[in-house]
Amino acid sequence: MKPVCRFFPVVNSHHQEEDQPEDYIEKSVTPDSWKLLIVDDDDDVHALTRMALRDFIFEGKGVTCISAKSGSEARQLIGEHPETALILLDVVMETDDAGLKLVRFIREDLRNGIVQIVLRTGQSGLVPQREVVDKYDINGYSSKVELTAEKMFSIVTASFRAYWMAYSLNQLNNQLKKELIERKRAEEEVRRLTRFQEIVIDNADIWLDVRDLNEDTVIWNKTAERISGYDRDEVIGTRNIMNWLYPDASDLKNMQQKRVSILKDHSSLNSFENTIRCKDGQRRVISWNLHGLQDDTGNQIGIVSLGRDVTEQRILEEQIGQMRKMQVVGRMASGFAEDFTSLLTVIRGYCDLATSRLGPTEKIYGHIRQIDKAAERAEVLTKKILSFGKNHRLSLQPVSLNLLIKDAEKMLERFVGKKIELILQCDSLIKNIEANPVKIEQMLINLVMNSIEAMPQGGLLTIATREVNINESSQIKGVAGMKSGGYVEFRITDTGIGMTQEIKEQMFDPFFSTKEQGKGEGLSLSTVYGIVAQCKGYIIVESEPGKGTSIIIYFPCFDQKNSITDSSSLIPEQLSGTETILVIEDHPGVLESTSETLCMYGYHVLKASTAGDAVKICKESRNKINLLIVDVMMPKMSGLQIVNKLHKIRPDTKVLYMSGYSNQIISERGILEPGYDFIQKPFTAIRLLRMVRHTLDHSAFNTTH
């Protein structure tokens, strides 16, 4: 029987459980229900899972949900309910590997290989390694953040099927062994057992076919029908199926050779894969186990083929492999960007020093300013590379959406070509939004690319912005939980092929795409959704087949009152000083340009390229050292460790940290706690001087512990 699907709302569901006792377990526990154990330390997960599966029916049976909030409680319940079919297990509970400890207990201590286990987590980066998944036969892994009703029903249905197949095959094995020992039982019992075997085989969720020595097919179960598309009636009693499944002569010959080898050597061939062509022309990857079939006298009478469709699994593995490659490339890009920021710091620092000593009328002054502008553009490129590395959350700042669209206009016109008319309808009165300009530009370009791909014959592409005010009486249809206030509406509309309802229901899934493999330039809508969500925005998709698509995004207007005061209001006279500053930097160019800039504005500068040099200077210098400027990423010892050591000698010295990585990345990696004064490379002389003056005049002594 097909499961009953209902919407799985992501809401606080405590009120759903108010009428039930704390130790609620359904009282209708019967042998006709599937046992499902929920192991999670979050009450909401238990409540939502129960609510989603309340009316779930599989193979005519409902679900009995049993709850455990810790690994120890789960162990006790597993002992009390050995017939448990599925465990939905949180990876992280008492400890980061609490879920995997419970998996080891089930598979190794209890030696229970039938119960199905699906890991779940609300934290990213906790996907178990492939070796662990294979070793402990873990059914699957899902993110609680992205869990929907469809995914819940799909996971539970697939798991119950796998459990039933494993249980049935286990029962069948036991029964066959018993049959070999008790072969002289009554003929009626033999017929009953034979019929039972036929039913199990026909309902097993695994491809099973048997061919005799003449290559005629004698058994062809329903799963073989479903996967291949060939009905039993057109297969049984014929020898055509191999030619249909393997139209390529070399593939057919390879399978025939395997068959001959098994029959000749009385052997088996396990866990090999190949690709078949189904009746509808699709290609599927099948994992095979082939076994010789013998009669009571040991003579070969045929071959049994067991097949498992692993097409989706192989596609997912390939995608994961590509993602891992991209992560490696991202880390390399981030490393290159970090080194490049030091070079840009030197270039921009010396440009500022040179222009401060030259008059604007001198010819070389303009040349140096052009060098500085090129370095500034390279700085933006470096931030894009760091963003590509995906090592941090989005760094948000005030962004003019209109200006960003205007800057990209010429590039977009080249993209759309002559077949598509591009129209910009941007309201000039809209406020800024708080966003990451690199990601918003990426989102804009890729949404345009998606629209272009939807209009192969040409059409009209409109990009529009306006400011809207949302209150309780003017909520946007299709957006739940939208707060009242001012929003900037970004709308991109095309006259393309549109989307069906089925596609719209899957469009935010991470791996869903309507494009053929290797084709298509645009981001998936799940990626766009992630960018919008991190900017605290909302997204709506309006589309019908043949009527085009509109993507409408609402970004909250940026609240200028809550923004950090721009330090550009400082006047040049406030940037100079006479304090003593120790600069600690391993890059020679950055050390020299930074020191020279500070000296030019009156500061007394001490320089150190290693932690040892810095300690020696702090011990030997007779002057009071007012400020330490230290690179966070120093060789052998981090900037934080250096400061800890120097504060034992000079406890009252203030600290300004600098790095090519953003403050956000450094904080997330645990290298530097939030709240410290920080300047990101590359920086101009003015930005450095303002930050130095701010730290000296306003910051407390940031002594570490």
C-alpha positions as CSV (number, residue, x, y, z in Angstrom):
1,M,0.0,0.0,0.0
2,K,1.4,3.4,-0.9
3,P,2.3,5.6,2.1
4,V,0.0,8.5,3.0
5,C,2.0,11.7,2.6
6,R,1.3,14.9,4.6
7,F,3.1,18.2,4.9
8,F,5.9,18.1,7.6
9,P,5.8,21.7,9.0
10,V,8.9,23.2,10.5
11,V,7.3,24.8,13.6
12,N,7.5,24.4,17.4
13,S,5.2,21.4,18.0
14,H,5.1,21.3,21.8
15,H,1.4,22.0,21.7
16,Q,0.9,18.8,19.7
17,E,1.9,16.7,22.8
18,E,0.1,18.6,25.5
19,D,-2.8,16.0,25.7
20,Q,-0.4,13.0,26.0
21,P,1.6,11.7,29.0
22,E,5.4,12.5,29.2
23,D,6.4,8.9,28.6
24,Y,4.0,8.6,25.6
25,I,4.2,5.3,23.7
26,E,1.3,4.4,21.5
27,K,-0.9,1.8,23.2
28,S,-1.9,0.2,20.0
29,V,1.3,-1.9,19.8
30,T,0.4,-5.0,17.8
31,P,2.4,-7.5,15.6
32,D,0.8,-5.7,12.7
33,S,2.8,-2.4,13.2
34,W,6.3,-1.5,12.3
35,K,8.5,-0.6,15.3
36,L,10.5,2.7,14.8
37,L,12.9,3.9,17.5
38,I,13.6,7.7,17.6
39,V,16.9,8.5,19.3
40,D,17.4,12.3,19.8
41,D,17.9,14.7,22.7
42,D,15.6,17.3,21.1
43,D,12.0,17.0,22.1
44,D,10.8,18.8,18.9
45,V,12.4,16.1,16.8
46,H,10.4,13.4,18.6
47,A,7.2,15.4,18.4
48,L,7.6,16.2,14.7
49,T,8.5,12.7,13.7
50,R,5.5,11.2,15.5
51,M,3.2,13.8,14.0
52,A,4.6,13.1,10.4
53,L,4.3,9.4,10.8
54,R,0.9,9.3,12.6
55,D,-1.0,8.1,9.5
56,F,1.9,6.4,7.7
57,I,1.0,3.0,6.3
58,F,3.5,0.6,4.7
59,E,2.5,-2.9,3.4
60,G,-0.8,-2.5,5.3
61,K,0.8,-1.8,8.7
62,G,1.2,1.4,10.7
63,V,4.1,2.6,12.7
64,T,4.8,2.4,16.4
65,C,7.2,5.2,17.5
66,I,9.4,4.6,20.5
67,S,11.4,7.4,22.0
68,A,14.9,7.6,23.5
69,K,16.7,10.8,24.5
70,S,20.1,9.3,25.1
71,G,22.4,6.4,24.0
72,S,21.9,4.5,27.3
73,E,18.1,4.8,27.1
74,A,18.2,3.6,23.5
75,R,20.2,0.5,24.4
76,Q,17.6,-0.5,27.0
77,L,14.7,0.0,24.5
78,I,16.5,-2.0,21.8
79,G,16.7,-4.9,24.3
80,E,13.0,-4.6,25.2
81,H,12.0,-4.3,21.5
82,P,14.1,-6.7,19.4
83,E,11.6,-6.5,16.6
84,T,12.5,-2.8,16.0
85,A,12.7,-2.3,12.2
86,L,14.2,1.2,12.0
87,I,16.3,3.5,14.2
88,L,16.3,7.3,13.4
89,L,19.5,8.3,15.2
90,D,20.9,11.7,16.1
91,V,24.7,11.7,15.5
92,V,25.4,14.2,18.3
93,M,23.8,13.8,21.8
94,E,25.9,13.4,24.9
95,T,29.1,13.5,22.8
96,D,30.0,14.2,19.2
97,D,30.1,10.5,18.4
98,A,27.2,9.3,20.6
99,G,25.3,8.2,17.6
100,L,28.2,6.1,16.2
101,K,28.8,4.5,19.6
102,L,25.2,3.3,19.5
103,V,25.7,2.0,16.0
104,R,28.7,0.0,17.1
105,F,26.8,-1.4,20.0
106,I,24.0,-2.6,17.7
107,R,26.2,-4.0,15.0
108,E,29.1,-5.4,17.0
109,D,27.8,-6.2,20.5
110,L,24.2,-7.2,19.7
111,R,25.3,-8.5,16.2
112,N,22.0,-7.1,14.9
113,G,22.5,-6.7,11.1
114,I,18.8,-6.5,10.2
115,V,17.6,-3.4,12.0
116,Q,17.9,-0.4,9.6
117,I,19.8,2.7,10.9
118,V,19.4,6.2,9.5
119,L,21.7,9.0,11.0
120,R,20.4,12.5,11.3
121,T,22.0,15.7,12.5
122,G,21.3,19.4,12.7
123,Q,25.0,20.3,12.4
124,S,26.9,20.5,9.1
125,G,30.2,18.8,8.6
126,L,29.3,15.6,10.6
127,V,28.7,13.3,7.6
128,P,30.2,9.9,8.6
129,Q,33.1,8.6,6.5
130,R,32.3,6.2,3.7
131,E,34.3,3.4,5.4
132,V,32.1,3.8,8.5
133,V,28.9,3.7,6.5
134,D,30.0,0.5,4.7
135,K,31.4,-1.2,7.8
136,Y,28.3,-0.7,9.9
137,D,25.8,-1.0,7.1
138,I,24.2,2.5,7.8
139,N,21.1,2.9,5.7
140,G,21.5,6.7,5.1
141,Y,22.2,10.1,6.4
142,S,20.0,13.2,6.4
143,S,20.1,16.8,7.7
144,K,17.3,17.7,10.1
145,V,17.4,21.3,8.7
146,E,16.4,20.2,5.2
147,L,14.0,17.4,6.4
148,T,10.6,17.5,4.7
149,A,7.6,15.2,4.6
150,E,8.6,13.8,1.3
151,K,12.1,13.0,2.5
152,M,10.8,11.6,5.8
153,F,8.4,9.2,4.0
154,S,11.0,8.3,1.4
155,I,13.6,7.5,4.1
156,V,11.1,5.5,6.3
157,T,9.6,3.6,3.3
158,A,13.1,2.7,1.9
159,S,14.2,1.6,5.3
160,F,11.2,-0.6,6.0
161,R,11.6,-2.2,2.6
162,A,15.3,-2.9,3.3
163,Y,14.4,-4.3,6.7
164,W,11.7,-6.5,5.3
165,M,14.0,-7.8,2.6
166,A,16.8,-8.5,5.1
167,Y,14.4,-10.1,7.5
168,S,12.7,-12.2,4.8
169,L,16.0,-13.4,3.3
170,N,17.3,-14.2,6.8
171,Q,14.1,-16.2,7.5
172,L,14.5,-17.9,4.1
173,N,18.0,-18.9,4.8
174,N,17.1,-20.4,8.1
175,Q,14.2,-22.2,6.6
176,L,16.4,-23.6,3.7
177,K,18.9,-24.9,6.3
178,K,16.1,-26.5,8.2
179,E,14.8,-28.0,4.9
180,L,18.2,-29.6,4.2
181,I,18.2,-31.2,7.7
182,E,14.6,-32.3,7.6
183,R,14.2,-33.1,3.9
184,K,12.0,-36.2,4.8
185,R,9.2,-34.1,6.2
186,A,5.8,-34.5,4.8
187,E,5.1,-33.5,1.2
188,E,2.4,-31.0,2.3
189,E,5.0,-29.2,4.5
190,V,7.4,-29.1,1.5
191,R,4.7,-27.6,-0.7
192,R,3.8,-25.0,2.0
193,L,7.5,-24.0,2.4
194,T,7.9,-23.9,-1.4
195,R,4.9,-21.6,-1.7
196,F,6.3,-19.4,1.1
197,Q,9.6,-19.2,-0.7
198,E,7.9,-18.1,-3.9
199,I,6.0,-15.4,-2.1
200,V,9.1,-14.0,-0.4
201,I,11.1,-14.1,-3.6
202,D,8.4,-12.4,-5.6
203,N,8.1,-9.6,-2.9
204,A,11.8,-9.2,-2.2
205,D,13.0,-5.7,-3.0
206,I,15.9,-7.2,-5.0
207,W,16.3,-8.4,-8.6
208,L,16.0,-12.2,-8.7
209,D,16.1,-14.2,-11.9
210,V,17.0,-17.9,-12.6
211,R,18.0,-19.3,-16.0
212,D,18.5,-22.9,-16.8
213,L,21.3,-24.5,-18.8
214,N,19.6,-23.6,-22.1
215,E,19.6,-19.9,-21.1
216,D,15.8,-20.0,-20.8
217,T,14.5,-17.8,-17.9
218,V,12.5,-19.8,-15.4
219,I,12.1,-17.2,-12.6
220,W,11.7,-13.4,-13.0
221,N,10.5,-11.6,-9.9
222,K,8.6,-8.3,-9.7
223,T,11.7,-6.3,-8.8
224,A,13.3,-7.5,-12.0
225,E,10.2,-6.3,-13.8
226,R,10.3,-2.9,-12.1
227,I,13.9,-2.2,-12.8
228,S,14.2,-3.6,-16.3
229,G,10.7,-2.7,-17.5
230,Y,10.3,-6.2,-19.1
231,D,7.2,-8.1,-17.9
232,R,7.4,-11.6,-16.7
233,D,5.2,-12.9,-19.5
234,E,7.6,-11.6,-22.2
235,V,10.7,-13.0,-20.4
236,I,9.7,-16.4,-18.9
237,G,10.5,-19.4,-21.2
238,T,12.7,-17.3,-23.6
239,R,16.4,-16.6,-23.9
240,N,16.0,-13.1,-25.3
241,I,16.5,-11.1,-22.1
242,M,20.3,-11.1,-22.2
243,N,20.3,-9.6,-25.7
244,W,17.8,-6.9,-24.6
245,L,19.7,-6.0,-21.4
246,Y,23.1,-6.0,-23.2
247,P,22.6,-4.7,-26.8
248,D,26.4,-4.1,-27.0
249,A,28.1,-7.2,-28.2
250,S,31.1,-6.8,-25.9
251,D,28.9,-6.4,-22.8
252,L,26.9,-9.5,-23.8
253,K,30.0,-11.5,-24.3
254,N,31.4,-10.5,-20.9
255,M,28.3,-11.7,-19.1
256,Q,28.2,-14.9,-21.0
257,Q,31.8,-15.6,-20.1
258,K,31.0,-15.1,-16.4
259,R,28.1,-17.5,-16.7
260,V,30.3,-20.2,-18.4
261,S,33.0,-19.7,-15.7
262,I,30.4,-20.2,-12.9
263,L,28.9,-23.4,-14.4
264,K,32.4,-24.8,-15.2
265,D,33.9,-24.2,-11.8
266,H,30.8,-24.7,-9.6
267,S,31.6,-21.2,-8.2
268,S,29.9,-17.9,-7.4
269,L,30.6,-14.3,-8.5
270,N,29.7,-11.6,-6.0
271,S,29.5,-7.8,-5.9
272,F,30.4,-6.9,-9.4
273,E,28.7,-4.1,-11.3
274,N,27.7,-3.4,-14.9
275,T,25.3,-1.2,-16.8
276,I,22.1,-2.6,-18.4
277,R,19.7,-0.9,-20.9
278,C,16.1,-1.0,-19.7
279,K,13.1,-1.4,-21.9
280,D,12.5,2.4,-22.0
281,G,16.1,3.0,-23.1
282,Q,17.4,4.2,-19.7
283,R,20.7,2.9,-18.4
284,R,20.9,1.6,-14.9
285,V,23.9,0.4,-12.8
286,I,23.3,-3.0,-11.2
287,S,25.4,-4.7,-8.5
288,W,25.2,-8.5,-9.1
289,N,25.7,-11.7,-7.2
290,L,25.7,-14.8,-9.4
291,H,25.4,-18.3,-8.0
292,G,25.4,-21.7,-9.6
293,L,22.2,-23.6,-9.0
294,Q,22.6,-27.4,-8.3
295,D,20.2,-30.3,-7.9
296,D,20.3,-32.8,-5.0
297,T,23.0,-34.8,-6.8
298,G,25.3,-31.8,-7.2
299,N,24.7,-31.3,-10.9
300,Q,24.5,-27.8,-12.3
301,I,20.9,-27.0,-13.4
302,G,21.1,-23.2,-13.8
303,I,22.3,-19.8,-12.5
304,V,20.6,-17.6,-9.9
305,S,21.2,-13.8,-10.5
306,L,20.6,-11.4,-7.6
307,G,20.8,-7.7,-8.6
308,R,20.6,-4.4,-6.7
309,D,20.0,-1.1,-8.5
310,V,22.8,1.2,-7.3
311,T,22.4,3.9,-10.0
312,E,21.4,6.7,-7.6
313,Q,24.0,5.7,-5.1
314,R,26.8,5.9,-7.7
315,I,25.6,9.3,-8.9
316,L,25.6,10.6,-5.3
317,E,29.1,9.2,-4.7
318,E,30.2,11.0,-7.8
319,Q,28.7,14.2,-6.7
320,I,30.2,13.8,-3.2
321,G,33.6,13.2,-4.9
322,Q,33.2,16.3,-6.9
323,M,32.3,18.3,-3.8
324,R,35.4,17.0,-2.0
325,K,37.5,18.0,-5.0
326,M,36.0,21.5,-4.8
327,Q,36.7,21.7,-1.1
328,V,40.4,20.9,-1.8
329,V,40.5,23.5,-4.5
330,G,38.8,26.0,-2.2
331,R,41.3,25.4,0.6
332,M,44.1,25.9,-1.9
333,A,42.5,29.1,-3.2
334,S,42.1,30.4,0.3
335,G,45.8,29.7,1.0
336,F,46.9,31.5,-2.2
337,A,44.6,34.4,-1.4
338,E,46.1,34.7,2.1
339,D,49.6,35.0,0.6
340,F,48.3,37.4,-2.1
341,T,46.8,39.8,0.6
342,S,50.3,40.3,2.1
343,L,51.6,41.3,-1.3
344,L,48.7,43.7,-1.8
345,T,49.3,45.2,1.6
346,V,52.9,46.0,0.6
347,I,51.8,47.4,-2.8
348,R,49.0,49.6,-1.3
349,G,51.2,50.7,1.6
350,Y,54.0,51.9,-0.6
351,C,51.5,53.6,-3.0
352,D,50.2,55.6,0.0
353,L,53.7,56.5,1.1
354,A,54.7,57.6,-2.4
355,T,51.6,59.7,-3.0
356,S,52.0,61.4,0.4
357,R,55.4,62.7,-0.7
358,L,54.3,63.8,-4.2
359,G,52.1,66.6,-5.3
360,P,49.0,65.7,-7.3
361,T,50.3,67.8,-10.2
362,E,53.4,65.6,-10.7
363,K,53.0,63.1,-13.6
364,I,54.2,60.1,-11.6
365,Y,51.5,60.8,-9.0
366,G,48.8,59.7,-11.4
367,H,50.7,56.5,-12.3
368,I,51.0,55.5,-8.7
369,R,47.3,56.1,-8.1
370,Q,46.5,53.8,-11.0
371,I,48.7,51.1,-9.4
372,D,46.8,51.6,-6.1
373,K,43.4,51.3,-8.0
374,A,44.6,48.1,-9.7
375,A,45.6,46.8,-6.2
376,E,42.2,47.7,-4.9
377,R,40.5,45.7,-7.7
378,A,42.8,42.8,-6.9
379,E,41.7,43.1,-3.2
380,V,38.0,42.6,-4.4
381,L,39.2,39.6,-6.4
382,T,41.0,38.1,-3.4
383,K,37.8,38.4,-1.4
384,K,36.0,36.5,-4.1
385,I,38.6,33.7,-4.0
386,L,38.2,33.5,-0.2
387,S,34.4,33.3,-0.7
388,F,35.0,30.5,-3.3
389,G,36.9,28.6,-0.6
390,K,33.6,28.4,1.4
391,N,35.5,28.6,4.7
392,H,33.2,31.1,6.3
393,R,29.8,32.5,6.6
394,L,29.0,35.5,4.5
395,S,30.6,38.7,5.6
396,L,27.6,41.2,5.4
397,Q,27.9,44.9,4.6
398,P,25.6,47.7,3.3
399,V,25.0,47.0,-0.4
400,S,23.3,49.1,-3.1
401,L,21.3,46.6,-5.1
402,N,20.7,49.1,-7.9
403,L,24.4,50.0,-8.2
404,L,25.4,46.4,-8.3
405,I,22.9,45.7,-11.1
406,K,24.1,48.8,-13.0
407,D,27.7,47.7,-12.7
408,A,26.8,44.3,-14.1
409,E,24.6,45.6,-16.9
410,K,27.1,45.5,-19.7
411,M,28.2,42.0,-18.7
412,L,24.6,40.8,-18.6
413,E,23.9,42.3,-22.0
414,R,26.8,40.2,-23.4
415,F,25.2,37.1,-21.8
416,V,21.7,37.5,-23.1
417,G,22.8,38.2,-26.7
418,K,20.5,39.4,-29.5
419,K,17.7,36.9,-29.1
420,I,16.7,38.1,-25.6
421,E,15.7,41.7,-24.7
422,L,17.0,42.8,-21.3
423,I,14.9,45.4,-19.4
424,L,16.0,47.0,-16.1
425,Q,13.3,48.6,-14.0
426,C,15.1,49.8,-10.9
427,D,13.5,52.2,-8.5
428,S,16.0,54.9,-7.7
429,L,14.6,55.5,-4.2
430,I,15.3,52.1,-2.6
431,K,17.5,51.8,0.5
432,N,20.6,49.7,0.8
433,I,20.4,46.1,1.9
434,E,22.8,44.2,4.3
435,A,24.4,41.5,2.2
436,N,27.6,40.2,0.8
437,P,28.2,41.9,-2.6
438,V,30.2,39.0,-4.0
439,K,27.4,36.5,-3.3
440,I,24.7,38.9,-4.5
441,E,26.5,39.5,-7.8
442,Q,27.0,35.7,-8.1
443,M,23.3,35.2,-7.4
444,L,22.3,37.9,-10.0
445,I,24.5,36.5,-12.8
446,N,23.4,32.9,-12.2
447,L,19.7,33.7,-12.0
448,V,20.1,35.5,-15.4
449,M,21.9,32.4,-16.7
450,N,19.0,30.2,-15.6
451,S,16.5,32.5,-17.4
452,I,18.6,32.5,-20.5
453,E,18.7,28.6,-20.5
454,A,14.9,28.7,-20.2
455,M,14.5,30.8,-23.3
456,P,16.4,28.9,-26.1
457,Q,14.3,30.7,-28.8
458,G,14.7,34.1,-27.2
459,G,12.3,36.2,-25.2
460,L,12.1,39.0,-22.6
461,L,14.1,39.2,-19.4
462,T,13.2,41.8,-16.9
463,I,15.1,42.8,-13.7
464,A,13.3,45.1,-11.3
465,T,13.8,46.5,-7.9
466,R,11.5,48.5,-5.6
467,E,11.0,49.2,-1.9
468,V,7.9,47.7,-0.1
469,N,6.6,48.0,3.4
470,I,5.3,44.9,5.0
471,N,2.9,44.9,8.0
472,E,0.4,42.4,9.4
473,S,-2.3,43.3,6.9
474,S,0.0,43.2,3.9
475,Q,1.8,39.9,4.2
476,I,3.3,38.5,1.0
477,K,1.4,35.5,-0.3
478,G,3.6,32.4,-0.1
479,V,6.0,33.7,2.6
480,A,5.5,32.5,6.1
481,G,6.9,34.3,9.2
482,M,7.9,37.4,7.3
483,K,8.6,40.2,9.9
484,S,7.0,43.6,9.5
485,G,9.2,46.4,8.1
486,G,10.8,47.8,5.0
487,Y,12.1,45.4,2.3
488,V,13.8,45.8,-1.1
489,E,12.0,43.6,-3.6
490,F,14.3,42.1,-6.3
491,R,12.4,40.5,-9.2
492,I,13.8,38.7,-12.2
493,T,11.2,37.5,-14.8
494,D,11.6,35.6,-18.0
495,T,9.2,34.5,-20.7
496,G,10.8,31.0,-20.9
497,I,9.4,27.4,-20.7
498,G,8.4,27.7,-17.0
499,M,8.3,24.9,-14.4
500,T,5.8,22.2,-13.7
501,Q,4.3,21.7,-10.2
502,E,6.5,18.6,-9.8
503,I,9.7,20.6,-10.5
504,K,8.6,23.4,-8.2
505,E,8.2,20.9,-5.4
506,Q,11.8,19.8,-5.8
507,M,13.5,23.0,-6.9
508,F,15.1,23.8,-3.5
509,D,16.5,20.3,-3.1
510,P,20.4,20.4,-3.0
511,F,21.0,17.8,-5.7
512,F,17.9,18.4,-7.9
513,S,18.5,19.8,-11.4
514,T,16.5,19.8,-14.7
515,K,19.7,20.1,-16.7
516,E,21.5,17.3,-18.4
517,Q,24.7,16.3,-16.8
518,G,27.5,18.6,-18.0
519,K,25.1,21.2,-19.3
520,G,23.7,24.4,-17.8
521,E,25.5,27.4,-16.3
522,G,23.3,28.7,-13.5
523,L,23.3,28.0,-9.8
524,S,20.7,25.5,-8.4
525,L,17.9,27.3,-6.6
526,S,19.0,25.6,-3.4
527,T,22.3,27.6,-3.5
528,V,20.4,30.8,-4.3
529,Y,18.0,30.0,-1.4
530,G,21.1,29.6,0.9
531,I,22.5,33.0,-0.1
532,V,19.1,34.7,0.5
533,A,18.7,33.0,3.8
534,Q,22.1,34.2,5.1
535,C,21.0,37.7,4.2
536,K,17.8,37.2,6.2
537,G,15.7,37.5,3.1
538,Y,12.8,35.6,1.6
539,I,12.3,34.0,-1.8
540,I,9.2,33.2,-3.9
541,V,9.1,31.3,-7.2
542,E,6.1,31.9,-9.5
543,S,6.1,29.7,-12.6
544,E,3.8,27.8,-15.0
545,P,4.6,25.6,-18.0
546,G,4.8,27.8,-21.1
547,K,4.2,31.0,-19.1
548,G,7.8,31.8,-17.9
549,T,9.2,32.2,-14.4
550,S,9.5,35.0,-11.8
551,I,12.0,34.8,-9.0
552,I,11.0,37.3,-6.3
553,I,13.4,38.0,-3.4
554,Y,12.8,40.3,-0.4
555,F,15.8,41.7,1.4
556,P,15.3,43.6,4.6
557,C,16.3,47.3,4.3
558,F,19.6,48.0,6.0
559,D,19.1,49.8,9.3
560,Q,21.7,52.6,9.3
561,K,21.1,53.3,13.0
562,N,22.6,49.9,13.9
563,S,25.6,50.2,11.6
564,I,29.1,50.8,12.9
565,T,30.1,54.4,12.7
566,D,32.3,55.0,9.7
567,S,35.8,55.8,10.9
568,S,36.3,58.0,7.8
569,S,35.1,61.0,9.8
570,L,38.6,61.1,11.5
571,I,40.6,64.1,10.3
572,P,44.2,63.5,9.2
573,E,45.6,65.3,12.2
574,Q,44.0,62.6,14.4
575,L,46.0,59.9,12.7
576,S,49.4,60.8,13.9
577,G,51.0,59.9,17.3
578,T,54.2,59.6,19.3
579,E,53.5,56.2,21.0
580,T,55.9,53.2,20.7
581,I,54.5,50.4,18.5
582,L,56.0,46.9,18.1
583,V,55.1,45.4,14.7
584,I,55.3,41.6,14.5
585,E,55.1,40.2,11.0
586,D,56.9,37.4,9.2
587,H,56.4,38.9,5.7
588,P,59.3,41.3,5.1
589,G,57.5,43.6,2.7
590,V,54.4,44.0,5.0
591,L,56.7,44.5,8.0
592,E,58.7,47.3,6.2
593,S,55.7,49.1,4.6
594,T,53.7,49.1,7.8
595,S,56.6,50.3,9.9
596,E,57.5,53.0,7.4
597,T,53.9,54.3,7.3
598,L,53.7,54.5,11.1
599,C,57.1,56.2,11.3
600,M,56.0,58.8,8.8
601,Y,53.1,59.8,11.1
602,G,55.3,60.2,14.1
603,Y,55.2,56.8,15.8
604,H,58.3,55.2,17.3
605,V,58.4,51.7,15.7
606,L,60.0,48.5,16.7
607,K,60.1,45.6,14.3
608,A,60.1,41.8,14.9
609,S,59.8,39.0,12.3
610,T,59.6,36.1,14.8
611,A,58.2,35.4,18.2
612,G,61.8,35.2,19.6
613,D,62.7,38.7,18.2
614,A,59.5,40.1,19.8
615,V,60.2,38.6,23.2
616,K,63.8,39.9,23.1
617,I,62.6,43.5,22.2
618,C,60.0,43.5,25.0
619,K,62.7,42.4,27.5
620,E,65.4,44.8,26.3
621,S,63.6,48.0,25.3
622,R,63.6,50.8,27.9
623,N,60.7,52.6,26.4
624,K,57.0,51.8,27.2
625,I,55.5,49.8,24.4
626,N,52.0,51.1,23.9
627,L,50.8,48.8,21.1
628,L,51.5,45.4,19.6
629,I,50.5,45.0,15.9
630,V,50.8,41.3,15.3
631,D,49.9,38.9,12.4
632,V,47.5,36.2,13.5
633,M,49.1,33.5,11.3
634,M,52.8,33.5,12.4
635,P,55.2,30.6,11.8
636,K,55.5,28.0,14.6
637,M,53.4,30.1,17.0
638,S,50.1,31.9,16.4
639,G,49.7,35.6,17.0
640,L,47.5,34.9,20.0
641,Q,50.2,32.7,21.6
642,I,52.8,35.4,21.0
643,V,50.6,38.0,22.6
644,N,50.1,35.7,25.6
645,K,53.9,35.4,26.0
646,L,54.5,39.1,25.6
647,H,51.8,40.1,28.1
648,K,53.7,38.3,30.8
649,I,56.5,40.8,30.1
650,R,54.4,43.9,29.2
651,P,50.9,43.3,30.7
652,D,49.5,46.8,29.9
653,T,50.3,46.8,26.1
654,K,47.3,47.0,23.8
655,V,47.0,44.7,20.8
656,L,45.9,45.1,17.2
657,Y,45.7,41.9,15.2
658,M,46.0,41.7,11.4
659,S,45.5,38.9,8.9
660,G,44.6,38.1,5.3
661,Y,41.7,36.1,6.5
662,S,38.6,37.9,7.8
663,N,38.0,38.3,11.5
664,Q,34.9,36.0,11.1
665,I,37.0,33.1,9.7
666,I,39.6,33.5,12.4
667,S,37.0,33.5,15.1
668,E,35.2,30.5,13.7
669,R,38.4,28.5,13.5
670,G,39.1,29.2,17.1
671,I,42.3,31.0,16.3
672,L,41.2,34.2,17.9
673,E,38.2,34.9,20.1
674,P,35.7,37.6,19.0
675,G,36.0,41.1,20.4
676,Y,39.6,41.9,19.7
677,D,40.7,44.8,17.6
678,F,41.4,43.5,14.1
679,I,42.4,44.9,10.7
680,Q,42.2,42.7,7.5
681,K,44.9,42.7,4.9
682,P,45.3,44.2,2.4
683,F,44.9,47.6,4.1
684,T,45.7,51.2,3.0
685,A,47.8,53.5,5.0
686,I,44.8,55.5,6.1
687,R,42.9,52.4,7.2
688,L,45.9,51.3,9.2
689,L,46.4,54.7,10.9
690,R,42.8,55.0,11.8
691,M,42.7,51.5,13.3
692,V,45.9,52.2,15.3
693,R,44.5,55.4,16.6
694,H,41.2,53.8,17.5
695,T,43.0,51.0,19.4
696,L,45.3,53.4,21.3
697,D,42.5,55.8,22.2
698,H,39.5,53.6,22.9
699,S,40.3,50.0,23.4
700,A,40.7,48.4,26.8
701,F,43.8,46.3,27.6
702,N,42.9,43.1,25.8
703,T,45.0,40.8,27.9
704,T,44.5,37.1,27.1
705,H,44.1,34.3,29.6
